[in-house]
Structure formats: structure tokens, C-alpha cells
Amino acid sequence: MDFPSPLHPALFMSGPLGLSSIPDLSFMCSWRDALTLPESLPMSRAENTAAKPSAQDLWWEPDTPGPFPLLPPGPEPWDPGLTAQDLLFRGGHHFYSRPRATLDVTEQLSHFLWDHGDVAFGSLGTLMQENFKLEGTRSRSKKKTVVSVKRLLQDLGGHQPWGCPWASLSRRQRRFSILGGPVLGRSVASLVGELLQEELAGRWGQILLDDAITGGALAWLPGSTALAGQLVYPTGVALDKLCFQKVSLTSDGHPRVFGDPGHIQLRGSVRQVVTQTVQGEALLAVRSDYHCALWKVSRQGQPSPLQVLQVQKGTTGISLSPHLPGELAVCSRSGTICLWTPQNGLQQVYKDPETMVFRDHSTWRWADFTAHPRVLTVGDRTGVRMIDTQGPPGCGLLLFRGGAEASCQKGERVLLAQYLKECSPASLNPTLHLICTQFSLYLLDERLPLVPLLKWDHGLPSAPLVAQLLPVPRPGDPRPLLLGGQGGQLQLLHLSGDGSSIPRLAGHPQSLPVRTDALSGFPVLEPPGQRRLQERLDAPTLGLAAAILPKASTPSLALFQLSAAGDVFCQSLHLREGEPGPEPHDPATSWTPQATTCCCRWLDSTKCPFTA
């Protein structure tokens, strides 16, 4: 493959920007700055694009102001769990120069000691055996310094837990509290306080970023026709039931559900669902915290299990090969990357417990394939590396790293590294990779690493953990790229370019409606029910899937979302030309009778907890 023709040889610099002795000319020209917004193409290529519609005139118009529920809610009520307000310290520290988040350990510790005293102090009594001696000699003070733990535990066992803890105290209990209070109180508080601090720090990090759902837990399996398929998603309180729901799409992109979903009961929470069709064979891979499973899906949509893999260190990502059917890349928290096939088993191709570019405490790892079947990309929070599975250990080079060449901000970390899997010469180049951080989106060519071809600040308020490259709606149109954040925000971009040119961001990115925009489509409830409904619509996003109907007169997009509450929402959008219309949440878009009926039926379900 040759270099892109629009890039002049005189502008090529040896080495990445910021790490070369050559003066930095990034303010004049570089790949990272040349592709941020659409601009006029060279005159030599004007005849090739004259018949194509302008990318700035493409706009996906939603049929409803927000997505509406596709399936009834589950039987189990959803608990939003801990929030940021539950963990923050309310006292405040005035000596800090600027405010910062402080975890409320003291309040949590006091509640734990009060409500679970048997857990906090029971282990100490067991370790002290039958008798223990605090201090003193064998004299008349023996009865005051030696306490029988067996009888003390009997006294504590007869205590009524629902009454006042100081209502009735025996002399033995009072003597024990006086003698052992200064020693046992400090040891329990320090030990339990350290464990509680560690647990709250983990919960706080999970609220800020839950990397377990990277890649998404919702997938669309195409059926025998372009208008039929299956939605694969987890459900249940523990998200341990994998469901297969048959869905058909009308000519205008509206989904219809057929029958009850089939399900497979698993032994762990489903974190990621991946589908891939290679050489006419449809495959489905599922990742939980400590297991990975692979299914083969027939043309009738029936899954048949192939193999299950157990990972003791915990998995963080799986990817299906677009080249060889049944081959997966599995990565664990120990820094190990393996190729897995049901025929040959596991093959370790990379292992490094440390991060690539600089030290980072995160154990998150990610792996994906490239344009070459035997070359993989391995990513962590600091960068992405390409490795040759057939070469010696450590053979490879960096594809991306957080630094000056990518103009990364302070604290910017890699959240997702995905191979775009485009093989059509009339569209994007088959060597492109997408890398998402909490601030920006990057496109890189594996032939020219380290220097991004495209950088765009997505502006999502939450971490982008799901991305999907959609098919071309019509011949000559740019490729839609769907980007989803953990908080439910959605962005739709259009990427133009072919094998002989560099990719370009076509038109302005479009913000799509979120689930909270569907609140106006539901009937008005009582204040408690309205608050629970809004909390359920605000649940984090676990998965994102889309299907495009290109054969229709007006291309339509069916968008499916899976929330942490186990609800599946859908929305239809149509592609139209002309100036961009109003924003999706604008009142100009009204609710259709079918969508309103779905919202009312969702609330009227006997299993719905909002009307109780």
C-alpha cells in the first residue's frame, strides 16, 4: 500500500512530533491538524467527487424525541446503588487551597461497627481462645485482668440486636470493655478502617469509570434477510442470563418483536458481547469477569456452544478475528494476551504486567486484530502496541501513546482501541484503528504509527466505552461512526475517504437523543414513581447496537440501547439531505402513536415497580 496521495512528500517529518530534533512544524501542517473539519479537496480529485452528495448535507433525523422501550421491564426492581453523593465527606476541609473529593470513611465506619458488631469484633474473640491475660500478676487482681472469652461470647450471643445496645450489661461485659477498650478499639478501627478505605476507593473509581463494560454487552445478529435479526443481551439482577430476542425491521426501520426471548443461564455477569461473520459463519463471543464463551449461530438463529474458557486472573476484553473463523484474542488483568481457538486451545502471544509508556496503576488491558491476520494490537491506559504473534517475544512497535505526538492533555488515558475492519477499497482504508480517550477520538494508520491521522475532541461528559462503525447508507456516502458514553450520551460522526486518500471528518458531529429524552413520552406519574422512572432512565449504558437498511428509498437507522437496569430501548432515524435540522430533543419532533403505546404498555406491565 502506498502513502496517501494528498500528503505532499515535503511535509513528511522523520519521527513523531515532539520527539524529533527537527523543528516542530505542527502549527503549519500535520496529519493531526489537517483533518479536523471538512475542507475543499484538491482540484485533481474534483471529478471523482462531483457526483457524490455533500457530506455536510447528511443528517439523521429521529422519528421520536427520544428512544422508547422495546421490551417490557424485568421482574426484579432496579437499585441504582451508591452514588457520588453517598461517598463524599460532608464535613468539609477549609485548609485546602481548592476543593477536592474526600471519601466519607468516618460515617461509613461508624455505621459498620454499629450494625455489624459481630463481624467487626467476633474474629478477635475467636483468636483470643478460651482465656487471655491483659496485665497483672497472680494475685487478688487476677479476676479483674483475666476474662473468659467463652462466657463473654455467650453473654453477647444472648443480646437482643433490635434493642438498645446499652440496655443491659453484665459485670463481665463492663469489665471487658474497660480493660480491653483502649487496645481492641484501636486495632479494630485501624484494621477495618483500612479495608473500608480500600473498598470505598474502589467504589469511587467504579462510579467515575466502570471499565468492565468496555466494548458493550449488546449485539445485533443479522438474520437470513436484511430486515430480520436477533438482539443478544444480558438480563437479570446479576446480568447472568443471556437472551436472544428475534426482531424484524419494517421498510422504514421500525423494529417489531417476535415471541419471548430464548435465554441461556450463565455463571457470571455478562460484560461484553461480540459478534462477527467470517466466511459466511456467524459467531458469538461473550465475556464475563472470569469466563469466556464462544457460540456458533446457524442461519435459523439457533446458537450452538463451541467452548468455554476460564480465566483465573479476570478478563478485560475479547475480540473476534475478522480473518479466521473461530479465532479470538483474550486479555486478562495480569497483562497476558492469548489467541484462543476451539481447535487449538490457548496460545500466549504477549505478557507484560507493567504498562507500556509510563507507570499506571490500572490493570485494564485490551486486544484487537489488525489488517494482517497474525498481527495484534495490545492496549492499556498509556498506549497501544502492535505485536507480531509469529515473531520473537517483544517484537512489535507502538501504534499510539499518550504524549506530545498526539497532543494529549494532562491525565489523558486510553479507554478503547478498536480495529475498524473496513475492507472495501471504495470506502475507508483497511488499516485504520480507532482510539478513544476521555477527551478525544483518534484515527491511526497501522502503516504510519504514533502520528494520528485524525484527532477530534468529542466532548462527551462520560467515558466513551462503545464504538461501532456502521455500513455505508448509500454508495458514495461517508461511513457513519457511532460513539457511546457510559452515561448514555451518543455521538454520530461521518468519516469520508478511500484507499488513496486520508480519512476525513465529513460534516459536523451529531448528538443523538438519550434515554432521558423519553421521559416526555411516558404518562405523568406520582412524584415517587416519577422519580424512580427518571432514575431508571438515567441508568448507565451497558451496550449499543445499530442496523442500517440501505436498500430503502430513504436509508433508515435502527438504534438499540441496553441500560444497567436491563432495559432495552430503541429508536428509528432517517437520513435526509439539506441543511441540518433541529436538534433531536427539539419539540418539533413529536411522539408517534406506536411509541406512546409502547411507553404506556411498559408502565402498565404487572412487573413494573413504578405504579406500586
C-alpha positions, 0 to 999 in steps of 0.5 A: 500500500502506498502513502496517501496521495494528498500528503505532499512528500515535503511535509513528511517529518522523520519521527513523531512530533515532539520527539524529533530534533527537527523543528516542530512544524505542527502549527503549519501542517500535520496529519493531526491538524489537517483533518479536523473539519471538512475542507475543499479537496484538491482540484485533481480529485474534483471529478471523482467527487462531483457526483457524490452528495455533500457530506455536510448535507447528511443528517439523521433525523429521529422519528421520536424525541427520544428512544422508547422501550422495546421490551417490557421491564424485568421482574426484579426492581432496579437499585441504582446503588451508591452514588457520588453523593453517598461517598463524599465527606460532608464535613468539609476541609477549609485548609485546602487551597481548592476543593477536592473529593474526600471519601466519607470513611468516618460515617461509613465506619461508624455505621459498620461497627454499629450494625455489624458488631459481630463481624467487626469484633467476633474474629478477635474473640475467636483468636483470643481462645478460651482465656487471655491475660491483659496485665497483672500478676497472680494475685487478688487482681487476677479476676479483674485482668483475666476474662473468659472469652467463652462466657463473654461470647455467650453473654453477647450471643444472648443480646437482643440486636433490635434493642438498645445496645446499652440496655443491659450489661453484665459485670463481665461485659463492663469489665471487658470493655474497660480493660480491653477498650483502649487496645481492641478499639484501636486495632479494630478501627485501624484494621477495618478502617483500612479495608473500608478505605480500600473498598470505598476507593474502589467504589469511587473509581467504579462510579467515575469509570466502570471499565468492565463494560468496555466494548458493550454487552449488546449485539445485533445478529443479522438474520437470513434477510436484511430486515430480520435479526436477533438482539443478544443481551444480558438480563437479570439482577446479576446480568447472568442470563443471556437472551436472544430476542428475534426482531424484524425491521419494517421498510422504514426501520421500525423494529417489531418483536417476535415471541419471548426471548430464548435465554441461556443461564450463565455463571457470571455477569455478562460484560461484553458481547461480540459478534462477527461473520467470517466466511459466511459463519456467524459467531458469538463471543461473550465475556464475563469477569472470569469466563469466556464463551464462544457460540456458533449461530446457524442461519435459523438463529439457533446458537450452538456452544463451541467452548468455554474458557476460564480465566483465573486472573479476570478478563478485560476484553475479547475480540473476534478475528475478522480473518479466521473463523473461530479465532479470538484474542483474550486479555486478562488483568495480569497483562497476558494476551492469548489467541484462543481457538476451539481447535487449538486451545490457548496460545500466549502471544504477549505478557507484560504486567507493567504498562507500556509508556509510563507507570499506571496503576490500572490493570485494564488491558485490551486486544484487537486484530489488525489488517494482517491476520497474525498481527495484534494490537495490545492496549492499556491506559498509556498506549497501544502496541502492535505485536507480531504473534509469529515473531520473537517475544517483544517484537512489535512497535507502538501504534499510539501513546499518550504524549506530545505526538498526539497532543494529549492533555494532562491525565489523558488515558486510553479507554478503547482501541478498536480495529475498524475492519473496513475492507472495501477499497471504495470506502475507508482504508483497511488499516485504520484503528480507532482510539478513544480517550476521555477527551478525544477520538483518534484515527491511526494508520497501522502503516504510519504509527504514533502520528494520528491521522485524525484527532477530534475532541468529542466532548462527551461528559462520560467515558466513551466505552462503545464504538461501532462503525456502521455500513455505508447508507448509500454508495458514495456516502461517508461511513457513519461512526457511532460513539457511546458514553457510559452515561448514555450520551451518543455521538454520530460522526461521518468519516469520508475517504478511500484507499488513496486518500486520508480519512476525513471528518465529513460534516459536523458531529451529531448528538443523538437523543438519550434515554432521558429524552423519553421521559416526555413520552411516558404518562405523568406519574406520582412524584415517587414513581416519577422519580424512580422512572427518571432514575431508571432512565438515567441508568448507565449504558451497558451496550449499543447496537445499530442496523442500517437498511440501505436498500430503502428509498430513504436509508433508515437507522435502527438504534438499540440501547441496553441500560444497567437496569436491563432495559432495552430501548430503541429508536428509528432515524432517517437520513435526509439531505439539506441543511441540518435540522433541529436538534433531536430533543427539539419539540418539533419532533413529536411522539408517534402513536406506536411509541406512546403505546409502547411507553404506556404498555411498559408502565402498565406491565404487572412487573413494573415497580413504578405504579406500586 
